[in-house]
Amino acid sequence: MSERATPNYCPYCGDEDLRPEPDSHRAWVCRACTRAFELAFLGLRLHTESYPPGRGGGVDTLTNKGPEQ
Ligand SMILES: [Zn+2]
């Protein structure tokens, strides 16, 4: 869990000259555009066909509307 995720390209300019920030575990500095940014692992996302979640589960949403009203 303590391994540093290594970016291959700057997300802003696409350059490959990235250096780790010594004061942070997940911060990087792009030497080309001088931007500093952080990488953070947010968790696992399972691929579901009902994404985005606001639309509901498709067929389930249709069947719930019928008999309950
Ligand atoms: Zn850059």
N, CA, C, O and the ligand as a Tripos MOL2 file, in Angstrom:
@<TRIPOS>MOLECULE
protein
  277   275    70     0     0
PROTEIN
NO_CHARGES

@<TRIPOS>ATOM
      1 N           0.8160   -1.1980    0.0000 N.3       1 MET1
      2 CA          0.0000    0.0000    0.0000 C.3       1 MET1
      3 C           0.8550    1.2550    0.0000 C.2       1 MET1
      4 O           0.3840    2.3270   -0.3810 O.2       1 MET1
      5 N           2.1120    1.1330    0.4250 N.am      2 SER2
      6 CA          2.9390    2.3260    0.5210 C.3       2 SER2
      7 C           3.6960    2.6150   -0.7630 C.2       2 SER2
      8 O           4.4570    3.5800   -0.8350 O.2       2 SER2
      9 N           3.4900    1.7840   -1.7740 N.am      3 GLU3
     10 CA          4.1930    2.0430   -3.0250 C.3       3 GLU3
     11 C           3.6800    3.3140   -3.6770 C.2       3 GLU3
     12 O           2.4790    3.5870   -3.6870 O.2       3 GLU3
     13 N           4.5970    4.0720   -4.2130 N.am      4 ARG4
     14 CA          4.2260    5.3020   -4.8950 C.3       4 ARG4
     15 C           3.7790    4.9870   -6.3100 C.2       4 ARG4
     16 O           4.4930    4.3340   -7.0700 O.2       4 ARG4
     17 N           2.5850    5.4610   -6.6560 N.am      5 ALA5
     18 CA          2.1080    5.3070   -8.0200 C.3       5 ALA5
     19 C           2.9060    6.2380   -8.9200 C.2       5 ALA5
     20 O           3.0490    7.4240   -8.6230 O.2       5 ALA5
     21 N           3.4200    5.7080  -10.0080 N.am      6 THR6
     22 CA          4.2910    6.4860  -10.8770 C.3       6 THR6
     23 C           3.5610    6.9160  -12.1370 C.2       6 THR6
     24 O           3.1900    6.0680  -12.9490 O.2       6 THR6
     25 N           3.3490    8.1940  -12.3160 N.am      7 PRO7
     26 CA          2.7370    8.6560  -13.5630 C.3       7 PRO7
     27 C           3.7620    8.6560  -14.6890 C.2       7 PRO7
     28 O           4.9370    8.9460  -14.4620 O.2       7 PRO7
     29 N           3.3280    8.3390  -15.8790 N.am      8 ASN8
     30 CA          4.2230    8.3400  -17.0280 C.3       8 ASN8
     31 C           4.2350    9.6670  -17.7640 C.2       8 ASN8
     32 O           5.2220   10.0280  -18.4060 O.2       8 ASN8
     33 N           3.1260   10.3920  -17.6640 N.am      9 TYR9
     34 CA          3.0110   11.6550  -18.3890 C.3       9 TYR9
     35 C           2.3720   12.7000  -17.4820 C.2       9 TYR9
     36 O           1.5760   12.3730  -16.6010 O.2       9 TYR9
     37 N           2.7280   13.9460  -17.7080 N.am     10 CYS10
     38 CA          2.0830   15.0500  -17.0090 C.3      10 CYS10
     39 C           0.6400   15.1470  -17.4950 C.2      10 CYS10
     40 O           0.4080   15.1860  -18.7040 O.2      10 CYS10
     41 N          -0.3450   15.1870  -16.5810 N.am     11 PRO11
     42 CA         -1.7420   15.2840  -17.0200 C.3      11 PRO11
     43 C          -2.0830   16.6330  -17.6290 C.2      11 PRO11
     44 O          -3.1660   16.7840  -18.1930 O.2      11 PRO11
     45 N          -1.2060   17.6090  -17.5360 N.am     12 TYR12
     46 CA         -1.5080   18.9480  -18.0410 C.3      12 TYR12
     47 C          -0.8410   19.2260  -19.3780 C.2      12 TYR12
     48 O          -1.4700   19.7720  -20.2840 O.2      12 TYR12
     49 N           0.4340   18.8520  -19.5110 N.am     13 CYS13
     50 CA          1.1240   19.1580  -20.7590 C.3      13 CYS13
     51 C           1.5950   17.8960  -21.4820 C.2      13 CYS13
     52 O           2.0310   17.9760  -22.6310 O.2      13 CYS13
     53 N           1.5140   16.7400  -20.8330 N.am     14 GLY14
     54 CA          1.8870   15.5020  -21.4820 C.3      14 GLY14
     55 C           3.3740   15.1990  -21.4680 C.2      14 GLY14
     56 O           3.8020   14.2040  -22.0530 O.2      14 GLY14
     57 N           4.1660   16.0280  -20.8170 N.am     15 ASP15
     58 CA          5.6040   15.7910  -20.7940 C.3      15 ASP15
     59 C           5.9290   14.6000  -19.8900 C.2      15 ASP15
     60 O           5.1450   14.2370  -19.0130 O.2      15 ASP15
     61 N           7.0920   14.0030  -20.1190 N.am     16 GLU16
     62 CA          7.4990   12.8280  -19.3490 C.3      16 GLU16
     63 C           8.5180   13.1510  -18.2710 C.2      16 GLU16
     64 O           8.9590   12.2490  -17.5590 O.2      16 GLU16
     65 N           8.8980   14.3980  -18.1320 N.am     17 ASP17
     66 CA          9.9430   14.7640  -17.1700 C.3      17 ASP17
     67 C           9.3030   15.0880  -15.8250 C.2      17 ASP17
     68 O           9.1720   16.2540  -15.4540 O.2      17 ASP17
     69 N           8.9090   14.0470  -15.1000 N.am     18 LEU18
     70 CA          8.2280   14.2010  -13.8250 C.3      18 LEU18
     71 C           9.1660   13.8200  -12.6900 C.2      18 LEU18
     72 O           9.9100   12.8430  -12.7770 O.2      18 LEU18
     73 N           9.1150   14.6050  -11.6310 N.am     19 ARG19
     74 CA          9.9450   14.3230  -10.4580 C.3      19 ARG19
     75 C           9.0650   14.2560   -9.2190 C.2      19 ARG19
     76 O           8.1310   15.0480   -9.0920 O.2      19 ARG19
     77 N           9.3380   13.3290   -8.2980 N.am     20 PRO20
     78 CA          8.5310   13.2630   -7.0760 C.3      20 PRO20
     79 C           8.8180   14.4370   -6.1540 C.2      20 PRO20
     80 O           9.9590   14.8780   -6.0210 O.2      20 PRO20
     81 N           7.7600   14.9360   -5.5170 N.am     21 GLU21
     82 CA          7.9180   15.9660   -4.5020 C.3      21 GLU21
     83 C           8.4530   15.3060   -3.2400 C.2      21 GLU21
     84 O           7.8650   14.3330   -2.7670 O.2      21 GLU21
     85 N           9.5400   15.8010   -2.6880 N.am     22 PRO22
     86 CA         10.1170   15.1460   -1.5140 C.3      22 PRO22
     87 C           9.2550   15.2640   -0.2610 C.2      22 PRO22
     88 O           9.3850   14.4420    0.6460 O.2      22 PRO22
     89 N           8.3940   16.2480   -0.1890 N.am     23 ASP23
     90 CA          7.6280   16.4800    1.0330 C.3      23 ASP23
     91 C           6.2940   15.7470    1.0570 C.2      23 ASP23
     92 O           5.5940   15.7790    2.0690 O.2      23 ASP23
     93 N           5.9280   15.0850   -0.0430 N.am     24 SER24
     94 CA          4.6210   14.4300   -0.1050 C.3      24 SER24
     95 C           4.7880   13.0240   -0.6320 C.2      24 SER24
     96 O           5.7240   12.7320   -1.3760 O.2      24 SER24
     97 N           3.8630   12.1460   -0.2370 N.am     25 HIS25
     98 CA          3.9260   10.7580   -0.6810 C.3      25 HIS25
     99 C           3.3350   10.5750   -2.0660 C.2      25 HIS25
    100 O           3.6190    9.5830   -2.7360 O.2      25 HIS25
    101 N           2.5050   11.5320   -2.5060 N.am     26 ARG26
    102 CA          1.8220   11.3270   -3.7770 C.3      26 ARG26
    103 C           1.8900   12.5250   -4.7070 C.2      26 ARG26
    104 O           1.1620   12.5840   -5.6980 O.2      26 ARG26
    105 N           2.7570   13.4800   -4.3990 N.am     27 ALA27
    106 CA          2.8490   14.6800   -5.2170 C.3      27 ALA27
    107 C           4.0070   14.5600   -6.2120 C.2      27 ALA27
    108 O           5.0580   13.9980   -5.9070 O.2      27 ALA27
    109 N           3.7830   15.0990   -7.3940 N.am     28 TRP28
    110 CA          4.7770   15.0890   -8.4560 C.3      28 TRP28
    111 C           4.8810   16.4910   -9.0400 C.2      28 TRP28
    112 O           3.9400   17.2820   -8.9780 O.2      28 TRP28
    113 N           6.0360   16.7750   -9.6010 N.am     29 VAL29
    114 CA          6.2560   18.0580  -10.2380 C.3      29 VAL29
    115 C           6.6710   17.8040  -11.6790 C.2      29 VAL29
    116 O           7.5510   16.9870  -11.9480 O.2      29 VAL29
    117 N           6.0340   18.5050  -12.5920 N.am     30 CYS30
    118 CA          6.4050   18.4250  -14.0000 C.3      30 CYS30
    119 C           7.4810   19.4680  -14.2510 C.2      30 CYS30
    120 O           7.2760   20.6550  -13.9980 O.2      30 CYS30
    121 N           8.6150   19.0260  -14.7440 N.am     31 ARG31
    122 CA          9.7170   19.9560  -14.9810 C.3      31 ARG31
    123 C           9.4870   20.7830  -16.2330 C.2      31 ARG31
    124 O          10.1230   21.8220  -16.4130 O.2      31 ARG31
    125 N           8.5870   20.3370  -17.1010 N.am     32 ALA32
    126 CA          8.3550   21.0670  -18.3450 C.3      32 ALA32
    127 C           7.4310   22.2670  -18.1300 C.2      32 ALA32
    128 O           7.7190   23.3670  -18.6020 O.2      32 ALA32
    129 N           6.3040   22.0510  -17.4050 N.am     33 CYS33
    130 CA          5.3410   23.1380  -17.2180 C.3      33 CYS33
    131 C           5.3480   23.6390  -15.7720 C.2      33 CYS33
    132 O           4.5960   24.5550  -15.4380 O.2      33 CYS33
    133 N           6.1670   23.0660  -14.9290 N.am     34 THR34
    134 CA          6.3650   23.4370  -13.5130 C.3      34 THR34
    135 C           5.0940   23.2740  -12.6820 C.2      34 THR34
    136 O           4.9910   23.8530  -11.6000 O.2      34 THR34
    137 N           4.1320   22.5000  -13.1660 N.am     35 ARG35
    138 CA          2.9400   22.2480  -12.3590 C.3      35 ARG35
    139 C           3.2260   21.1290  -11.3530 C.2      35 ARG35
    140 O           3.9470   20.1760  -11.6490 O.2      35 ARG35
    141 N           2.6500   21.2690  -10.1720 N.am     36 ALA36
    142 CA          2.7060   20.2110   -9.1670 C.3      36 ALA36
    143 C           1.3160   19.6210   -9.0230 C.2      36 ALA36
    144 O           0.3230   20.3480   -9.0170 O.2      36 ALA36
    145 N           1.2460   18.3050   -8.9070 N.am     37 PHE37
    146 CA         -0.0560   17.6420   -8.7940 C.3      37 PHE37
    147 C           0.0970   16.4050   -7.9340 C.2      37 PHE37
    148 O           1.2110   15.9580   -7.6590 O.2      37 PHE37
    149 N          -1.0370   15.8540   -7.5090 N.am     38 GLU38
    150 CA         -1.0500   14.6700   -6.6770 C.3      38 GLU38
    151 C          -1.7930   13.5450   -7.3720 C.2      38 GLU38
    152 O          -2.7390   13.7750   -8.1260 O.2      38 GLU38
    153 N          -1.3490   12.3250   -7.1080 N.am     39 LEU39
    154 CA         -2.0650   11.1420   -7.5400 C.3      39 LEU39
    155 C          -2.6610   10.4890   -6.3030 C.2      39 LEU39
    156 O          -1.9770   10.3230   -5.2930 O.2      39 LEU39
    157 N          -3.9230   10.1220   -6.3780 N.am     40 ALA40
    158 CA         -4.5810    9.4810   -5.2480 C.3      40 ALA40
    159 C          -5.3780    8.2820   -5.7300 C.2      40 ALA40
    160 O          -6.1140    8.3590   -6.7130 O.2      40 ALA40
    161 N          -5.2190    7.1750   -5.0230 N.am     41 PHE41
    162 CA         -6.0140    5.9790   -5.3090 C.3      41 PHE41
    163 C          -7.3330    6.0910   -4.5650 C.2      41 PHE41
    164 O          -7.3480    6.1800   -3.3370 O.2      41 PHE41
    165 N          -8.4300    6.0890   -5.2890 N.am     42 LEU42
    166 CA         -9.7390    6.3200   -4.6820 C.3      42 LEU42
    167 C         -10.4950    5.0410   -4.3770 C.2      42 LEU42
    168 O         -11.5100    5.0820   -3.6820 O.2      42 LEU42
    169 N         -10.0340    3.9200   -4.8730 N.am     43 GLY43
    170 CA        -10.7340    2.6670   -4.6380 C.3      43 GLY43
    171 C         -11.0420    1.9770   -5.9430 C.2      43 GLY43
    172 O         -10.7100    2.4740   -7.0190 O.2      43 GLY43
    173 N         -11.6820    0.8220   -5.8400 N.am     44 LEU44
    174 CA        -12.0160    0.0460   -7.0180 C.3      44 LEU44
    175 C         -13.4150    0.3890   -7.4810 C.2      44 LEU44
    176 O         -14.3180    0.5920   -6.6690 O.2      44 LEU44
    177 N         -13.5900    0.4510   -8.7830 N.am     45 ARG45
    178 CA        -14.9040    0.7100   -9.3610 C.3      45 ARG45
    179 C         -15.2850   -0.4720  -10.2320 C.2      45 ARG45
    180 O         -14.6200   -0.7610  -11.2270 O.2      45 ARG45
    181 N         -16.3650   -1.1590   -9.8550 N.am     46 LEU46
    182 CA        -16.8200   -2.2790  -10.6580 C.3      46 LEU46
    183 C         -17.5610   -1.7540  -11.8730 C.2      46 LEU46
    184 O         -18.3350   -0.8000  -11.7940 O.2      46 LEU46
    185 N         -17.3020   -2.4020  -12.9960 N.am     47 HIS47
    186 CA        -17.9640   -1.9790  -14.2130 C.3      47 HIS47
    187 C         -19.3970   -2.4990  -14.2320 C.2      47 HIS47
    188 O         -19.6180   -3.7100  -14.2140 O.2      47 HIS47
    189 N         -20.3660   -1.5980  -14.2670 N.am     48 THR48
    190 CA        -21.7680   -2.0000  -14.3440 C.3      48 THR48
    191 C         -22.4120   -1.3090  -15.5350 C.2      48 THR48
    192 O         -22.0320   -0.1960  -15.8980 O.2      48 THR48
    193 N         -23.3720   -1.9650  -16.1300 N.am     49 GLU49
    194 CA        -24.0190   -1.4130  -17.3220 C.3      49 GLU49
    195 C         -25.0300   -0.3430  -16.9610 C.2      49 GLU49
    196 O         -25.4930    0.3770  -17.8460 O.2      49 GLU49
    197 N         -25.3920   -0.2130  -15.6790 N.am     50 SER50
    198 CA        -26.3990    0.7590  -15.2900 C.3      50 SER50
    199 C         -25.7920    2.1240  -14.9950 C.2      50 SER50
    200 O         -26.5040    3.0170  -14.5330 O.2      50 SER50
    201 N         -24.5130    2.3130  -15.2450 N.am     51 TYR51
    202 CA        -23.8710    3.5930  -15.0160 C.3      51 TYR51
    203 C         -24.3210    4.5900  -16.0660 C.2      51 TYR51
    204 O         -24.3460    4.1970  -17.2320 O.2      51 TYR51
    205 N         -24.6770    5.8260  -15.7890 N.am     52 PRO52
    206 CA        -24.6130    6.4660  -14.4740 C.3      52 PRO52
    207 C         -25.7170    6.0030  -13.5330 C.2      52 PRO52
    208 O         -26.7960    5.6240  -13.9900 O.2      52 PRO52
    209 N         -25.4650    6.0260  -12.2170 N.am     53 PRO53
    210 CA        -26.4080    5.4380  -11.2670 C.3      53 PRO53
    211 C         -27.7260    6.2030  -11.1810 C.2      53 PRO53
    212 O         -28.7020    5.6410  -10.6860 O.2      53 PRO53
    213 N         -27.8050    7.4300  -11.6270 N.am     54 GLY54
    214 CA        -29.0310    8.2040  -11.5290 C.3      54 GLY54
    215 C         -30.1640    7.6280  -12.3720 C.2      54 GLY54
    216 O         -31.3360    7.8820  -12.0920 O.2      54 GLY54
    217 N         -29.8260    6.8600  -13.3920 N.am     55 ARG55
    218 CA        -30.8350    6.2930  -14.2730 C.3      55 ARG55
    219 C         -31.4640    5.0330  -13.6990 C.2      55 ARG55
    220 O         -32.4440    4.5400  -14.2580 O.2      55 ARG55
    221 N         -30.9450    4.5020  -12.6210 N.am     56 GLY56
    222 CA        -31.4900    3.2920  -12.0360 C.3      56 GLY56
    223 C         -31.0470    2.0490  -12.7800 C.2      56 GLY56
    224 O         -30.1150    2.0960  -13.5820 O.2      56 GLY56
    225 N         -31.7060    0.9510  -12.5170 N.am     57 GLY57
    226 CA        -31.2690   -0.3260  -13.0720 C.3      57 GLY57
    227 C         -31.9500   -0.7110  -14.3580 C.2      57 GLY57
    228 O         -32.0250   -1.9030  -14.6580 O.2      57 GLY57
    229 N         -32.4460    0.2140  -15.1270 N.am     58 GLY58
    230 CA        -33.0360   -0.1080  -16.4160 C.3      58 GLY58
    231 C         -34.3370   -0.8670  -16.2870 C.2      58 GLY58
    232 O         -35.3780   -0.2610  -16.0340 O.2      58 GLY58
    233 N         -34.3050   -2.1760  -16.4550 N.am     59 VAL59
    234 CA        -35.5110   -2.9990  -16.4160 C.3      59 VAL59
    235 C         -36.1720   -2.9270  -15.0440 C.2      59 VAL59
    236 O         -37.3990   -2.8850  -14.9520 O.2      59 VAL59
    237 N         -35.3800   -2.9120  -13.9830 N.am     60 ASP60
    238 CA        -35.9380   -2.8480  -12.6290 C.3      60 ASP60
    239 C         -36.7320   -1.5630  -12.4220 C.2      60 ASP60
    240 O         -37.7750   -1.5790  -11.7680 O.2      60 ASP60
    241 N         -36.2570   -0.4670  -12.9650 N.am     61 THR61
    242 CA        -36.9670    0.7980  -12.8100 C.3      61 THR61
    243 C         -38.3390    0.7390  -13.4820 C.2      61 THR61
    244 O         -39.3090    1.2890  -12.9610 O.2      61 THR61
    245 N         -38.4210    0.0860  -14.6170 N.am     62 LEU62
    246 CA        -39.6870   -0.0020  -15.3350 C.3      62 LEU62
    247 C         -40.6840   -0.8760  -14.5740 C.2      62 LEU62
    248 O         -41.8660   -0.5410  -14.4930 O.2      62 LEU62
    249 N         -40.2110   -1.9950  -14.0150 N.am     63 THR63
    250 CA        -41.1160   -2.9060  -13.3290 C.3      63 THR63
    251 C         -41.5750   -2.3220  -11.9970 C.2      63 THR63
    252 O         -42.6800   -2.6330  -11.5540 O.2      63 THR63
    253 N         -40.7710   -1.4900  -11.3450 N.am     64 ASN64
    254 CA        -41.1670   -0.9020  -10.0680 C.3      64 ASN64
    255 C         -42.2530    0.1440  -10.2430 C.2      64 ASN64
    256 O         -43.0310    0.3720   -9.3170 O.2      64 ASN64
    257 N         -42.3300    0.7740  -11.3770 N.am     65 LYS65
    258 CA        -43.3140    1.8380  -11.5680 C.3      65 LYS65
    259 C         -44.7340    1.2720  -11.7320 C.2      65 LYS65
    260 O         -45.7090    1.9390  -11.3860 O.2      65 LYS65
    261 N         -44.8460    0.0820  -12.2410 N.am     66 GLY66
    262 CA        -46.1590   -0.4490  -12.5550 C.3      66 GLY66
    263 C         -47.0260   -0.8040  -11.3590 C.2      66 GLY66
    264 O         -47.9260   -0.0330  -11.0290 O.2      66 GLY66
    265 N         -46.8050   -1.9280  -10.6940 N.am     67 PRO67
    266 CA        -47.7550   -2.4360   -9.6860 C.3      67 PRO67
    267 C         -47.8070   -1.6210   -8.3960 C.2      67 PRO67
    268 O         -48.7670   -1.7550   -7.6370 O.2      67 PRO67
    269 N         -46.7970   -0.7710   -8.1180 N.am     68 GLU68
    270 CA        -46.7860   -0.0770   -6.8280 C.3      68 GLU68
    271 C         -47.6860    1.1420   -6.8020 C.2      68 GLU68
    272 O         -47.8920    1.7050   -5.7270 O.2      68 GLU68
    273 N         -48.2320    1.5800   -7.9250 N.am     69 GLN69
    274 CA        -49.0230    2.8020   -7.8800 C.3      69 GLN69
    275 C         -50.4590    2.6230   -8.2880 C.2      69 GLN69
    276 O         -51.2260    3.5870   -8.2890 O.2      69 GLN69
    277 ZN          3.5380   19.3920  -17.4180 Zn       70 ZN70
@<TRIPOS>BOND
     1     1     2 1
     2     2     3 1
     3     3     4 2
     4     3     5 am
     5     5     6 1
     6     6     7 1
     7     7     8 2
     8     7     9 am
     9     9    10 1
    10    10    11 1
    11    11    12 2
    12    11    13 am
    13    13    14 1
    14    14    15 1
    15    15    16 2
    16    15    17 am
    17    17    18 1
    18    18    19 1
    19    19    20 2
    20    19    21 am
    21    21    22 1
    22    22    23 1
    23    23    24 2
    24    23    25 am
    25    25    26 1
    26    26    27 1
    27    27    28 2
    28    27    29 am
    29    29    30 1
    30    30    31 1
    31    31    32 2
    32    31    33 am
    33    33    34 1
    34    34    35 1
    35    35    36 2
    36    35    37 am
    37    37    38 1
    38    38    39 1
    39    39    40 2
    40    39    41 am
    41    41    42 1
    42    42    43 1
    43    43    44 2
    44    43    45 am
    45    45    46 1
    46    46    47 1
    47    47    48 2
    48    47    49 am
    49    49    50 1
    50    50    51 1
    51    51    52 2
    52    51    53 am
    53    53    54 1
    54    54    55 1
    55    55    56 2
    56    55    57 am
    57    57    58 1
    58    58    59 1
    59    59    60 2
    60    59    61 am
    61    61    62 1
    62    62    63 1
    63    63    64 2
    64    63    65 am
    65    65    66 1
    66    66    67 1
    67    67    68 2
    68    67    69 am
    69    69    70 1
    70    70    71 1
    71    71    72 2
    72    71    73 am
    73    73    74 1
    74    74    75 1
    75    75    76 2
    76    75    77 am
    77    77    78 1
    78    78    79 1
    79    79    80 2
    80    79    81 am
    81    81    82 1
    82    82    83 1
    83    83    84 2
    84    83    85 am
    85    85    86 1
    86    86    87 1
    87    87    88 2
    88    87    89 am
    89    89    90 1
    90    90    91 1
    91    91    92 2
    92    91    93 am
    93    93    94 1
    94    94    95 1
    95    95    96 2
    96    95    97 am
    97    97    98 1
    98    98    99 1
    99    99   100 2
   100    99   101 am
   101   101   102 1
   102   102   103 1
   103   103   104 2
   104   103   105 am
   105   105   106 1
   106   106   107 1
   107   107   108 2
   108   107   109 am
   109   109   110 1
   110   110   111 1
   111   111   112 2
   112   111   113 am
   113   113   114 1
   114   114   115 1
   115   115   116 2
   116   115   117 am
   117   117   118 1
   118   118   119 1
   119   119   120 2
   120   119   121 am
   121   121   122 1
   122   122   123 1
   123   123   124 2
   124   123   125 am
   125   125   126 1
   126   126   127 1
   127   127   128 2
   128   127   129 am
   129   129   130 1
   130   130   131 1
   131   131   132 2
   132   131   133 am
   133   133   134 1
   134   134   135 1
   135   135   136 2
   136   135   137 am
   137   137   138 1
   138   138   139 1
   139   139   140 2
   140   139   141 am
   141   141   142 1
   142   142   143 1
   143   143   144 2
   144   143   145 am
   145   145   146 1
   146   146   147 1
   147   147   148 2
   148   147   149 am
   149   149   150 1
   150   150   151 1
   151   151   152 2
   152   151   153 am
   153   153   154 1
   154   154   155 1
   155   155   156 2
   156   155   157 am
   157   157   158 1
   158   158   159 1
   159   159   160 2
   160   159   161 am
   161   161   162 1
   162   162   163 1
   163   163   164 2
   164   163   165 am
   165   165   166 1
   166   166   167 1
   167   167   168 2
   168   167   169 am
   169   169   170 1
   170   170   171 1
   171   171   172 2
   172   171   173 am
   173   173   174 1
   174   174   175 1
   175   175   176 2
   176   175   177 am
   177   177   178 1
   178   178   179 1
   179   179   180 2
   180   179   181 am
   181   181   182 1
   182   182   183 1
   183   183   184 2
   184   183   185 am
   185   185   186 1
   186   186   187 1
   187   187   188 2
   188   187   189 am
   189   189   190 1
   190   190   191 1
   191   191   192 2
   192   191   193 am
   193   193   194 1
   194   194   195 1
   195   195   196 2
   196   195   197 am
   197   197   198 1
   198   198   199 1
   199   199   200 2
   200   199   201 am
   201   201   202 1
   202   202   203 1
   203   203   204 2
   204   203   205 am
   205   205   206 1
   206   206   207 1
   207   207   208 2
   208   207   209 am
   209   209   210 1
   210   210   211 1
   211   211   212 2
   212   211   213 am
   213   213   214 1
   214   214   215 1
   215   215   216 2
   216   215   217 am
   217   217   218 1
   218   218   219 1
   219   219   220 2
   220   219   221 am
   221   221   222 1
   222   222   223 1
   223   223   224 2
   224   223   225 am
   225   225   226 1
   226   226   227 1
   227   227   228 2
   228   227   229 am
   229   229   230 1
   230   230   231 1
   231   231   232 2
   232   231   233 am
   233   233   234 1
   234   234   235 1
   235   235   236 2
   236   235   237 am
   237   237   238 1
   238   238   239 1
   239   239   240 2
   240   239   241 am
   241   241   242 1
   242   242   243 1
   243   243   244 2
   244   243   245 am
   245   245   246 1
   246   246   247 1
   247   247   248 2
   248   247   249 am
   249   249   250 1
   250   250   251 1
   251   251   252 2
   252   251   253 am
   253   253   254 1
   254   254   255 1
   255   255   256 2
   256   255   257 am
   257   257   258 1
   258   258   259 1
   259   259   260 2
   260   259   261 am
   261   261   262 1
   262   262   263 1
   263   263   264 2
   264   263   265 am
   265   265   266 1
   266   266   267 1
   267   267   268 2
   268   267   269 am
   269   269   270 1
   270   270   271 1
   271   271   272 2
   272   271   273 am
   273   273   274 1
   274   274   275 1
   275   275   276 2
@<TRIPOS>SUBSTRUCTURE
     1 MET1         2 RESIDUE 1 A MET
     2 SER2         6 RESIDUE 1 A SER
     3 GLU3        10 RESIDUE 1 A GLU
     4 ARG4        14 RESIDUE 1 A ARG
     5 ALA5        18 RESIDUE 1 A ALA
     6 THR6        22 RESIDUE 1 A THR
     7 PRO7        26 RESIDUE 1 A PRO
     8 ASN8        30 RESIDUE 1 A ASN
     9 TYR9        34 RESIDUE 1 A TYR
    10 CYS10       38 RESIDUE 1 A CYS
    11 PRO11       42 RESIDUE 1 A PRO
    12 TYR12       46 RESIDUE 1 A TYR
    13 CYS13       50 RESIDUE 1 A CYS
    14 GLY14       54 RESIDUE 1 A GLY
    15 ASP15       58 RESIDUE 1 A ASP
    16 GLU16       62 RESIDUE 1 A GLU
    17 ASP17       66 RESIDUE 1 A ASP
    18 LEU18       70 RESIDUE 1 A LEU
    19 ARG19       74 RESIDUE 1 A ARG
    20 PRO20       78 RESIDUE 1 A PRO
    21 GLU21       82 RESIDUE 1 A GLU
    22 PRO22       86 RESIDUE 1 A PRO
    23 ASP23       90 RESIDUE 1 A ASP
    24 SER24       94 RESIDUE 1 A SER
    25 HIS25       98 RESIDUE 1 A HIS
    26 ARG26      102 RESIDUE 1 A ARG
    27 ALA27      106 RESIDUE 1 A ALA
    28 TRP28      110 RESIDUE 1 A TRP
    29 VAL29      114 RESIDUE 1 A VAL
    30 CYS30      118 RESIDUE 1 A CYS
    31 ARG31      122 RESIDUE 1 A ARG
    32 ALA32      126 RESIDUE 1 A ALA
    33 CYS33      130 RESIDUE 1 A CYS
    34 THR34      134 RESIDUE 1 A THR
    35 ARG35      138 RESIDUE 1 A ARG
    36 ALA36      142 RESIDUE 1 A ALA
    37 PHE37      146 RESIDUE 1 A PHE
    38 GLU38      150 RESIDUE 1 A GLU
    39 LEU39      154 RESIDUE 1 A LEU
    40 ALA40      158 RESIDUE 1 A ALA
    41 PHE41      162 RESIDUE 1 A PHE
    42 LEU42      166 RESIDUE 1 A LEU
    43 GLY43      170 RESIDUE 1 A GLY
    44 LEU44      174 RESIDUE 1 A LEU
    45 ARG45      178 RESIDUE 1 A ARG
    46 LEU46      182 RESIDUE 1 A LEU
    47 HIS47      186 RESIDUE 1 A HIS
    48 THR48      190 RESIDUE 1 A THR
    49 GLU49      194 RESIDUE 1 A GLU
    50 SER50      198 RESIDUE 1 A SER
    51 TYR51      202 RESIDUE 1 A TYR
    52 PRO52      206 RESIDUE 1 A PRO
    53 PRO53      210 RESIDUE 1 A PRO
    54 GLY54      214 RESIDUE 1 A GLY
    55 ARG55      218 RESIDUE 1 A ARG
    56 GLY56      222 RESIDUE 1 A GLY
    57 GLY57      226 RESIDUE 1 A GLY
    58 GLY58      230 RESIDUE 1 A GLY
    59 VAL59      234 RESIDUE 1 A VAL
    60 ASP60      238 RESIDUE 1 A ASP
    61 THR61      242 RESIDUE 1 A THR
    62 LEU62      246 RESIDUE 1 A LEU
    63 THR63      250 RESIDUE 1 A THR
    64 ASN64      254 RESIDUE 1 A ASN
    65 LYS65      258 RESIDUE 1 A LYS
    66 GLY66      262 RESIDUE 1 A GLY
    67 PRO67      266 RESIDUE 1 A PRO
    68 GLU68      270 RESIDUE 1 A GLU
    69 GLN69      274 RESIDUE 1 A GLN
    70 ZN70       277 GROUP 0 **** ****
